[in-house]
């Protein structure tokens, strides 16, 4: 039915350390049917290679790095296509810093033209002060994702969006948001897929966005105008759907119910 799939990771392919065999089987079915897919993830603390490695080692899923599209990669693609700048301050971890450097930008800790903010588990007040002053002085403020929390063994800990909350209060500036539910990552992922398959041309009508989180994955699809396939293996529940007006295109308990 769909010519390609965009697929979320946590809650969709696995749940923390727990495997979701129906999701693993879904990927195998796509591979056998030669239906292209991309893992579209808000997590910018890992590179596509690290994500692929994690899927292979811990979740029995053999995919290549070019089948993973992170909000960090999307942020760099967005920077390249929308701005002519050089000096970028990154509030983020190794993966995104390396991606920004590899794209030819100069990483700076003062007077940036762009502040690119993601999850940084070592962020300091000094970093936030520098970013605040730069944004107030006109630097462009871009965030990879606004996820408020991430799951941990201890409970939900602050995510990228919690740092965004801090900077929004301090600057009174609304950032450009790259990750789901923003359409930026969806459009960018579609461009990426089309560049990967130059002899084919996918449109958003050809693709379904698969995910467990109504507010991020499903909203990303709805806002971008792409069909959505929601699974109940992760964050959002059937009860959550009773409270929202726009429903996912398809709803399944898990991916064994889905015929490709
Ligand atoms: Mg998820």
Boltz pocket constraint, residues with backbone or C-beta under 6 A from the ligand:
constraints:
  - pocket:
      binder: B
      contacts: [[A, 8], [A, 9], [A, 10], [A, 11], [A, 12], [A, 211], [A, 212], [A, 213], [A, 234], [A, 235]]
      max_distance: 6.0
